[in-house]
Each structure stands twice: as structure tokens, then as C-alpha cells.
Amino acid sequence: MKTYPAEPYRIKVVEMPNMLTREERVEAIKAAGYNTFQLKSDDCYIDLLTDSGTNAMSDRQWAGLMIGDEAYAGSRNWLHLEATVKEYYGFKHVVPTHQGRGAENILSTLLCKPGTYVPGNMYFTTTRYHQEANGATFRDVIIDEAHDPSIDLPFKGNIDLNKLQALIDEVGAEKIPYVCLAVTVNLAGGQPVSMQNMREVKSLCAKYNIPIYSDCTRCVENAYFIKTREEGYANKTIKEILLEMFSYADGATMSGKKDGLVNIGGFLATNDDDVFTRARELVVVFEGMPSYGGMAGRDMEAFAIGIKEATRFEYIQHRVEQVAYLGDKLEAAGVPIVRPVGGHGVFLDARAFLPHLTQEQLPAQTLAAHLYIESGVRSMERGMVSAGRNKETGENHKPKLETVRLTIPRRVYTYAHMDVTADGIINLFKNRDKIPGLKFVYEPPMLRFFNARFEVC
Ligand SMILES: *Cc1c(COP(=O)(O)O)cnc(C)c1O
């Protein structure tokens, strides 16, 4: 039988969440219009809405807050953060930003122009927004298998080199300001990219002088998958793997809210002296001085410490295996999930879970609402509601995948919490034919999933 590593932490401070009764939860989700985004955090016992900014900091990080140097310029915590990024990620220059999208904004403003194309291994919402806001067109070059939830592959986030070559042939290398290579791929469910793929992408791009910028938001999770799945890496440290990964990139954008083990923060890194000079000019306008970029000194200290802690093998092993534990438990009970389980969460296949509902009856939205009622666990719809409508025809986009995302915050929950989550889902699965669908009663025109309201249909 597979075993899972025990928590590599001891608990020094505890947070006491409210534990509502079932009746109270029924009222709470009704008041929220059956939308988990509209629930109060205080009404959720286990909050799996996102792994972004929900990390638990260590005692050393909290101690780091106390040595925050809040000077406007030249803060010692910035120097610490800068040195840490250089040491652990290997880039030449670093520009701090308030979070990941701040770095994306600066990079896209500098490199994307109307008529250019940015290839990427699946899009991420804010990344793509900034590329397109600056006139570029995003092109998905991830392998086809990434779009199929039933295919189990060790490195389902890889770039398809033929797709990348085809784009270069079609538009010309001079129209491609950079390749955006995400590790791991969030929207594919946290799927990793192999070292071999990164090496091959680098050699293809080098032929045409196209830079590679990594979205390194979940790079430590990716490094763990390389260590445990790719030949030749079992005896390398996470730090060694990170340095090799980034030796195939020219820069990176980072959201510290994920693998930085902090609640806020980010940076842009680059090896290009010219990009660095111009990024330092721009950061002043959007974020702040190049020695804080929208972060407090104390936040930069915690971020520097978080980057180091995240590379400890026991930490990342437990993090990824805890997510796998939840997935394995659900799978053993016959609950339909997206395979393979990625680095940061488990995705339920809502159409297979609620086969009696049509897609118009919003199976993923329904499942997320009922999971909350069943167990006080908050999850997120990623299906037709999130996909929105076609701008021209007004028709609903009908994504192939209707998923409910259970994203696990880092160092926050124990295996017992995963058991409660799994038991709630398994219980619901046994009684699933009684669950009625939902319909919109309020539909906002943009990003409707955040504020939409529903009722039982
Ligand atoms: C969260 C995220 C971002 C954006 O980072 P923020 O800190 O939320 O601005 C970019 N890319 C990926 C893959 C992410 O998950």
C-alpha cells in the first residue's frame, strides 16, 4: 500500500474556524446565491477555494516580519530577497512587484507589441490578459493530451515542439517576443513540464533567438515532479533542479503567493540587461521603487525565507503527496476526478459525478454548492459558469470539462482535513441522484463567476 509522508511541521499557533451546523450551511449557501465565491470565509470550515496567498508562514517567517526595514529605498530585506532569488533561481536581475500580475504587466508592456504572438503551454488568466492588452495574440502550444482529463501522463504540461515550430514558420521568429513557459500548468490542473522538454524548447528557441520567460509561480512543485518522475534526477536536490530548470530560461515572472510561501508578493527576473534597465524604469510607475515594488520590507523578508523553506525536500514532498492523498482516496471510492492529480489541487469531474444534469443545469456549480452544504468545504466551479459567453453570438461557451476545483493551501491543513473533505464528497457521491441543478438569477456581464447568483431549478 502506498504511504504518505507525515506533516513536516509542528503547530505553534492555531486558528479556530467556525463549524456551522448543516442547517446553518444551507442558509449560508442560499444567502450566497449558491455561489461559493459569495460565502463568507468565516462560514467555511475547510477553505479550498484557492492555494493563492493562503499559505501558512513558519515561525521564522513571522520572526522575519519583525526585522522589516521599511526604508523607502535600499531596504535590507530587498537585498535579502534579491540575493535569495539569484541564489535559488539563478537569474541575473530581479525586479520586485506586489504580486505575479505586476510582473506580467511590466514584462508584457516591455516586450509585447501589436501584431506579435506569445506562445504558451496553456494560458493563465492574468498572464494572457497582459499579453493581449499590449496587442499580442496568445497561442496555446501545450501537448494535445493536456486537454484530455482521462489521459494519465507524467509530464502533461509539456510544450509540443511541433506546434511551436509551426507558429515560428507561420508568423516568423521576429514576431514572437518570447515564449511563456509555465511550471506547473495551473489551468491544466497543476501538470508539470519535464526537464527534457525545457531543454528542447530552449534549443529550438536558441536557433531563432527567441527568449523564454518562465511563469515560475509553482516551480517548486514542478521540481518535485522532475525529481520523482524523470530519469536522472532522483539524487538531485530541489535547489539543483530549480537552477537547471531556469538555466533554460531567460527570465521569469513569479507570484510569491504560491510557491513563495507568503501571502503577498512577486517579482520579475531577467538575464537581459536591457530588459532589466527598462523594467526598473517601469516598476516605479506601476509598483514602487525597484527596492520594494509594492511590498513592505517585512513582506520581502518573509518572501526570502519562504523561497528557501520551499526547497526543503520534506516540505515539498508532503505538499504534493498530501494533494495526491486526497485524489487517491476519492479515486479508490470511485469518485470521478481529473487524472493525473497535479501539484496544487484535485479536480472533480462534475458531469460524470452528476450525470442526470444537463450542462445547462450547471453540474459543477451545483456540486460545489452541495459539497459546502455536506461538509463545510469551500471549493470552486471551473465549468460553464467560469467559461462565460461568446462575445459575438451571446451563446454560453460549453467547455468540455465541468470541474470542481479543490485547491489545497500550503502547510495549512492536515491529513484529517483531507479525510473530512473526501468523506463529504464520497457521501455526496452516494446520494448524487437526489441533487437538483441550478439556474442563473443574476448574471454579471463580465467574469460572471465571481458575483453570479443562482437558484435551484
Ligand atoms: C496566480 C498566478 C499568477 C498571477 O499571480 P498573482 O500573484 O495572483 O498576481 C500567474 N500565473 C499563474 C500560473 C498563477 O497561478
The ligand as a Gaussian input file, in Angstrom:
#p B3LYP/6-31G(d) Opt

LIG

0 1
 C       -1.613000      33.198000      -9.503000
 C       -0.961000      33.065000     -10.798000
 C       -0.476000      34.170000     -11.491000
 C       -0.717000      35.597000     -11.044000
 O       -0.174000      35.853000      -9.799000
 P       -0.842000      36.860000      -8.743000
 O        0.128000      36.885000      -7.638000
 O       -2.178000      36.276000      -8.366000
 O       -0.998000      38.167000      -9.412000
 C        0.213000      33.940000     -12.665000
 N        0.369000      32.705000     -13.165000
 C       -0.100000      31.620000     -12.531000
 C        0.121000      30.271000     -13.123000
 C       -0.795000      31.752000     -11.339000
 O       -1.280000      30.667000     -10.730000

